[in-house]
């Protein structure tokens, strides 16, 4: 029964609808004009979003932000082979781990002043900040995933004559892949947050720039549209990775549970 299924799904939105209705009422009838300018009602935000869609401005900023995220992710993917090597070879882990543990706690935002001096204001600087946000979650999850591979699987592969390279590619990588994907999901989320911070101070396009630019002209509706766009795109990216992973790794109980 499609109608019954629709009603069952709709009940999950009840709290959200109540909150939006309360927000609309408070902004229109409780707040004064100045306060309402700082917190426009949902209908005003929707109107602002329609204006940005109609002018095509929002698509330009979304495209620029996604491009930076994608390029930074390609560079940060080097964390996967590095993490596998660190997880498999103890002596490499002993050499690289101290460097990682020193750099990892430094938030990407703290690198912004130095990155501006190194790369100037532009795409490279933004991509560097995003790279820092993506790299470490992927690296740590990859190392942990490799170290947690069931030892009996490796012994069985060796007993059947597998060489070291074969054990890594056909046993370790396959067993570690679900947790590596989890690291990718976390890394992309952190990178997406770092991207906004980078664009707020060092970009002339992107969703972070849109938010900051709207602040200077007191367009709080545009600010909220930018924030909602960031949240929705982040959600879509995570769902896309999750669905793709479920298709490619049907054996993973963690991804298909």
C-alpha positions, 0 to 999 in steps of 0.5 A, a space after each residue: 500500500 503506497 499511501 500507508 508506506 508514505 504515511 509511515 515515512 512522513 511521521 519521521 518529519 513530524 518534529 522537523 515540521 513542528 520546529 519549522 512552524 515554530 521558527 516561522 511563527 517566532 520570526 513573524 510575530 514575536 521578534 521585532 523587525 531588527 531581530 527578524 532581519 537577523 533570523 528570517 523565517 523559513 519562508 524568507 530563507 526559501 525565497 532567498 534560495 529561490 533567488 539564488 537558484 534563479 540567478 544561477 549564483 548558487 550553482 557556481 559556488 556549489 560547483 567550485 566547492 565540490 571541485 576543491 573537495 574532489 581535487 583535495 580528496 584525490 591528493 589525500 587518497 595517498 593516505 590509503 597506500 601509506 596506511 596499508 604500508 604502516 599497518 603491515 610493516 612495523 618498522 615503517 610505522 615506527 618511523 612515520 607514526 611520530 610525525 603523524 601524531 605531531 601533525 594530526 592534532 593541529 586543526 586545519 584552520 590553524 594552517 590557514 595563515 601559513 597556507 596563505 603565505 605559502 600558496 596565496 589566496 586561491 584554489 591551491 590554498 583551499 585545497 591544501 586545507 581540505 587535504 589536511 582535513 581528509 588525510 588523517 581520518 583516512 590514514 588512521 582508519 586504514 592503519 587500524 583496519 590493516 592491524 585488525 585483519 584476522 591473523 588466521 586469514 593471513 596464515 591460511 593465505 600463506 599456507 596456500 602459497 600466497 606471496 607477501 604482495 598477494 597477501 596484501 592485495 587479496 587478503 589484507 586489502 579486501 578485509 580492511 576495505 570496509 573500515 577504509 571506506 568508513 575513514 573516507 566517509 569521515 575524511 570527506 565530512 571533515 574536509 567539507 567542514 575545513 573547506 568552508 573555513 578555508 573559503 571564509 577567509 581565502 577564496 573568491 568563490 564557493 559556499 564559504 565565500 557566499 556565506 561571508 559575502 552575504 554577511 557583509 550585506 546583512 543577507 541572513 537569508 543567503 547565509 542560511 541558504 549557504 549553510 543548508 546547502 553545505 549540510 544537504 551536500 554533505 548528507 548526499 555525499 555520505 549517502 552516495 559513498 554508503 550506497 556505492 560501498 554496499 553495492 561493491 562490498 556486499 560481504 561487509 556486515 558493517 556497511 550492510 547492517 
